[in-house]
Amino acid sequence: MGMAAGKIASVARTFVKACKKKSILQTKPNIFHGINPTLTYPKSGEPFALPRYISKEMQEVRQMNKISIYEARAAQRADSVSFPKASAEDLQRLTANTFEASYSRCVYVRPKDGEIFNLLKTGETKDGKYIMRVLDSEGAFIKEVQVKPKVHVIIDDLSEKSFDRHNPDWRFQELYNLSHAEYMSIGARKNNPFEKVVIFNVSEPCKNGKVNDELKVLEIYRDLAKKIQNGENMDIISISRGAGGIGHDLPGRITGRDYNDIMTNESYRALVQIANQNGVRVLNSAGNGGPSKLNRNLLNSGAEGVGALGRNGKVIEYSSTRNTYWTQHYERSGFPVIFSKDGINITGTSGIDIPVKNMLIGQENNAVQARFYRLKSMMQKISDEHWKTTDKALKAELENKFNFLKGCLDKIGNWYYVLTVDSRTGKLQIPEMCFGSCGGTSLATAARAAKINLHETMKEVL
């Protein structure tokens, strides 16, 4: 890396001298644009890449990184923020923990000055635009506008379960059954409710009917490249997948073009190049293998890498590909899994991310206990009757009733096990408990892509 940097610096000095300038920033009156901008040496016409972070887009990335570092260090839950200047209606939208309210608001921090705005999505027009209500950091109304939603493409897996690492007797199936792609979609939508999220599922069968996620990913890269060339509307692509070579779980031997493509990232590089040429940014996660690992998708592909920050604002221990040429973005991750009476939060944003369907929540503790013992009493009577009778038909009927009641009893027992009693009301609620942290560079990538789309939208609003 040092030799490459030295070569770039040498070429840059030669270029500046040929242009009769003192600084490379004086070679063009306007600021550079592009993900990895290039200049052309006047005498030979040979192009060379400028360092990342020199373009307007990359300068904004640095500003967004500083904001993420500050937010990570602040470690303040969004739900604890007050809004003293909000109207009663706006305050309800800003603080309600319902599913609808949680997915209809977000916080926007303007990169250039760090000014904070609260944004509310209050509706949708007939022509597909979203109605945005803009408030300041204290909730005071600024303006209401209509914005055209930008398109966020997520390439991910709808079959892989994000929380399989937890015990199999996990009490809340809504979290346990959450796929990785759905998790990324939640991270995107909670950070930007003003974009449209489109998932390309790598676990779908290929067009030839073969089920193979490595080959499906190639198919998606090629199809997306064609869609971009054909002018299909999309603004940003986020990818959480890594590339370390042939996967260990490939069924059968892959040969020919597909084998070479997997090993060289040919279709991936082509997609990134076509996307960048057409103003579509491609973000790829840095990977979760730690500082010694590299995500080959980022190596000289032109994609933008996204690493993860811990609560101290420093790069978290599992974040890989730690090189500013390959990984420019750093976003908060490693959020605690928080349970509340309204649902589960896994993204660190305000409100709930996943609603919980539990019929016991909010009921009186004494009433639930009474129901539990009533079921046990009914089961005992059925058991006694089953033991006494010799009628086979009646025995079978009693067994069915017993098994049904046992299922109800087990369900109440499982649900009741993780509930606590609110000392003020005597009602059952899910405790504010933390079951470790979650996220990784995958969630950081989806969240940062959503924030970039929001930033581009807000340039037109503010």
N, C-alpha and C positions, 0 to 999 in steps of 0.2 A: 504493500500500500504506500509506503514511503517513496519508492521509486516512481510509482504512478503519479503521486502528488508532485514530485520534483519535475517530472516530464511536463505535466500540465503547467506548472509555474514557469518553466523555461519557455514553452511555446507562447504562453501569455505575455511574457516579457518581450519576446521577439515581435509578437503582434503589436504591442503597444509602441515599440520603437518604430516599426514600419509605418504606423499611423501618425507618428510624430506627436504622441501624447505622453503625459507623465503618469497617467493611471488608466487601468483598463476600464474604469467607470466613465472615463471621458471619451471613449471610442464611439459612444452612441448617445444622442441627447436624451432619449427616453429610457426608462428602466427596462431591463430585460424581462421578457415573458417566456413562459414555458417551464416544463418540469425539469428538464436538463438542457438548458439553452446552449447553442453552439455559435461560434464565430468562425469566420473564414479568413485565413491568412491571405492578405491581398496579393502577394507576389506569386504564390503557387496555386491559390484557390483551394488549398487543403483545409477542410473544416476540422475543428477540434472542440471538445466539450468543455464548457466552463464548469467550475465546481458547483455542486448543488448549493442552495441557499443564496445564490446571487440573483436569482430571478424574483419577480414580485410575488409569485405564488409561494416560493420557498421562504421568503422573508415572512410571509403571513404564517407559514408553518411554524417558524421559530417563535413568533408571537403567541400562537396557540399553544405551543409547548410550555411556554412560561406560565400561561394561564392554568394549564393542567397541573403543573408543578405546585403552583400556589393553592389550587383547589385540593390537591392531595394532602398537602401539609396542613391545611385548615381543618380537615377531618370533621367538617360540620355537616350533619345530615340536613338535606334540603327541607325536610319537613319541619325543622325548627326555626326556619326563617319567618319573620313577621312582615306584614305589609300594612303599615299604619295609614297610608294614604289611599288605599284601595276602597272602591265603593263596595257596598254590601254584596252585590251580585258578583263582582270580580273577586272579592275575598272568598266567597263560596267556591268559585272555580279554582282559585289558587290553592286552597287548603283541603278540599274534599278528597277523601281517600277511596272514592268509588272508581271502578274500572274506567268508566267513560271520562271522568274528570282527569284521572291520572294520565290518560293517553291524549289529552287535548291541551296540554300545556308543556312549556319547556322554558329554560333560561338560556338567553343568548348573551355571551360576553364578547363585545366587539374587540377584535385583536389589536387594532391600532392604538387604543387608549384604555382598554380594560373596562369600559363602561358596561354596566349590567342592565339588561332589559328582560322583563317577564313577558312571554308571548302566550296568547290564548287562541286556540282554534275554536271559533264559535259557530261555524257552519260551512256549507259548500254551496257554490252557485250552480246554476243550471249548466253552465259551460265548463264545469269541472275545476274551477278555481276555489281555493280555500279562503275563508274570511279570517283574517288575522287581527287580533286586538293587541296593540303594543302598549305596554305599561313600563314605567321606570322601575328602578330597584326597590322602591318603597310601595309600588302598586299604583301610583298615580297614572291616570290615563294620558296617553300621548296621541295616538291616532288609531284609526281602524282602516285596513286596506284589504284588497283582494290580491292573492298571489297565485301564480301558476305553479303547481307542485313540480319539483325536479324529480328525476327518476334515479333511484338507487338500486343497482343490480347486485344481488348477493349470490355468490356461487358457494353452495354449501350442501350439507347432508341432512335430509329430512327423516332419515331412519336412525342415525346414531343418537343415542341418548346422552345428554350432557351430564346427568347426575347419576350415572350407573355406579360411580365409585362409592355411593352411600349404601348402607345396609339394605338387603332385599326386602325387609319388612317396613320400608319407609311408609309413614302414615299418610302422606299427602301425594296421591298419584298425579295431581296436576303438575307437581314439580318433577317427580320421578320419571314421568313419561315425556318430559320436554325434550324435543330433538335439538341438535346443535344448530340447525338452520333456523328453527323457531326462536331459539335463544338469541341468535344474532339479529333476527328481525325485531325482537323486543328491544334490544339495545339501541338499534337504529331509530325505531319509532318513538322511544321515550326521550331520545336526545333531539329528535326533529319530527314533530307530528305534521310538518308541512311538506313532506316528500312522499312519493309513492315507492314502496319497497316491492321489488320483484325478485323472487327466489328461483334460481336455476338449480335443480336438485340433482346432485351427482349420484344418488342412489337409484335413480330411475333406470330402466333398461335402455340400452343403446338402440339406435334406429334399426339395427339388424336383429334386435330381440335379445342380445347377449346382456347378461347382468354382470357388469364389471365397472367399478367406480373409476379405475385408472383410465379406461378407454372412454367412459362417459365424460370425464373431465376434458379430454382432448376434443370430443365431439362438441362440448359446450364452448370451448375456446374458439373452435373453427366457426361455429354457428354465430357466436357473438360478433366475431370479426366481420362476417358477411352482413349481419344486421346493421352494424355501424357504418359500413361502406354503403349500404342501401339507404342510409339516412334515418334509420329508426331512432326514436327519441330515447336517449339515456344520457345521464350526466356524470355518473361515477360508478365504478365497479369495485366491490370489496370482496376479498378472497382470504379465507382463513387457512387454506390448505398449504402444506409445505411441499417440497419436492426434493427427495433424497435419493431418487432412483426408482427401480422397480419395487412395487410394494410386495411384502412378504405373503400377502393373502391372495395373489393373483391365481385364479383357476385356469390352468393350462398355460401353454407357452405362447408368448406374444412375439411375433416376428415382423420383419419388414419395416414399413414406414412407421407404424405405431410404436414399435420397439425403439427405433431411433428417436422418435418424437418424445417419448417419455424420458429418454436419457439426455436429450439435448434441449428440451423445453422449446422446441421449434414453434409449435402452435401457440404456446404461451407468449413467446417473444413477439410473434407476428401480431397477436391480439393487442399487446401493449403498444406496439409501434403504431398500428392502425388507430387505436383508441386515442393516443396522444396527438396524432396528426389531425384528428377530428374533434379535439377539445374534450375528450372523455378521459378522466383521470382513473388510474388503476392503483388501488391500494392493496397490499398483501401483508399479512401478519408476519412478524419477524420470527415467530416460532417460540415454543415453550421448552426448548431443550437446554437452556442455560447459556452462559457466555461462550462456551467452547463450540457451540453448534451453529451451523449456518443454514438458512433456508435458501435452497438453490434457486427458487423462483425469483429471488431478488438480485442474484449475482449478474450484473451487467445486462439486465433485461429492460431497464428503463422504468420499471414499476416503482412505486413509492412504498417504502417499508414502514410498518407501524410496530413500535415496541410498547411495553407496558411499564407504568410507574406504580410503585407501592405507596403506602400511606405516608411515608416520609418524603415523598416527592422525588425519590431516587429510582433509577431503573431497578425493577424488581428482579429477584434472583433468577427466575426462570426465563426471563426475556432473552432471546437469542439474536444473532446477526447484528452485533453491536458495532456498527461502522456507519459513520455519517453519510458515506457515499451510497450505502444501500438502505439504511434505516434512518429516515429523517423525522418521522412523526413519533411522539410519545404521548400516550393517553393514559388516564387513570384506569386501573383494573384491580383485581383482587378484592371485590366487594364482599362484605359479610352477607350471608343468607339470613334475612330478617323476617320473622313471622309476626303478624299482628292480627287483630280480630277481623280485619278487612281482606287480608290476603298476604302474599309473599313478595318481598322485594329482593331482587338479585342484581340490580344495576346501579344502586346508589343514587338514583334519581328520586324525585318526590312521589309520594303516593305508593300504589301497589303495581307490581308487574304481572302477577298471576293471581286471579281471584281464587278463593278456596271454597269449595262446596262442602260444608260440614254442618249438618242439621242441629248439632248440639251447641254451636257457638251462639252466645246470647241467651241461652236458656238458664233458668235457675238451677243452681247446683243440686239443691234438695230434690227438685222434680226429676232430674236425670238419674240421681241415685235411686229414687223410688221406682222409676221405670226399669232400671237394671235389676233390682231385687224382685220386681213383679215378673219379669221374664224368667228369672231363675226358678221362681215358685211354680210358674206354668210348666216349665220343662220338667220339674220334679214330679208333678201330677201326671204328666204324659208318660214319664218313665215308669211310674208305679202302675199305671193302667196297662202299659205295654208288657210289663212283667207278669201281670195277673192273667191276661187274656190268652186264649188258645186259638182264636180266630185269625187265620193267616191274612185275610183281607184287611181286618182291623189293625193287625200288627203293622202292615205295610203303610197304612194311612197314618198311624201314630208315629212311625219312623220319619215320614215326610214332614209332619208337623214339628217334630222334635228338631230335625236338621235345619228347618227354616228358622225356628226360634234361636237355635244355637248360632246361626249366621248373624242374626240381628244382635244377639248378645256379644258376639266377638267383635262386631263392628263398633258397638258402643264402647266396649272395653278398649279397643285400639284407639278410637278417637279421644276417649276420656283420658287416656294415658298421657297425652301431650297437651292437655288443656289445664289451665289454672283458673282459680276463682278470683274475680275482681272483688277486692275487700270492700269497695264502696257499694256495689250493686248486688253482690252475691251471684252474679252470672258468670258462665264459663267463657273464657276467651283464650286465644292462642297467645302464649307468652312471647315477649320480645326476646327471643333466644337466638343466639348465633351458632350456626352449624358450620364453622370454618369459613373460608372465603372462596370465591368463584370468579370466573372471568377469563383471565389469560390474555394473550396478545390477540386472540380471535375477537373477543368482545371489544378490546381497544380499537381494533381495525374497523368494525362495524360502527362503533360510536364516532370515531374520528371522521369516517366517510360521511356520516349523517351531519356532523357539525360543519364540514366543508360545504355540503349542499345548502345548509342553513345560512352559512356566511355569504354564499353567493346570492341567495334570496334576499338577505337583509341589505345587501349593497343597493338593491333597487328600492328598498323600503325607507331606509334612513338617510 
